[in-house]
């Protein structure tokens, strides 16, 4: 073997494929939603087969109910709610599913003297 190239691990290859597929899904999301949905299904299959959890930045852009790519202003409505705890509500306009993301500050450490 020439060179000192390290073989990539399965998780690194999966991460690269997920990044590429998500960029492609994002590019065709408005013009061809069924193709974007196929890309999303492929992303989920790659993540499951590699036993690799999807990062939150991708997971939040996928509807948990219908699997559509959420594009703000096109098929997704985003609102900020102040009831109880402040949170963001993203509504999928395809199926009507509401996903909530809490907006919590990290608790400061209290040191006892």
Secondary structure, 3 states (H helix, E strand, C coil): CCCCCCCCCHHHHHHHHHHHHHHHHHHHCCCCHHHHHHHHHHHHHHHHHCCCCCCHHHHCCECCCCCCECCECCCEEEEEECCCCCEEEEEECCCCCEEEEECCCCCCCCCCC
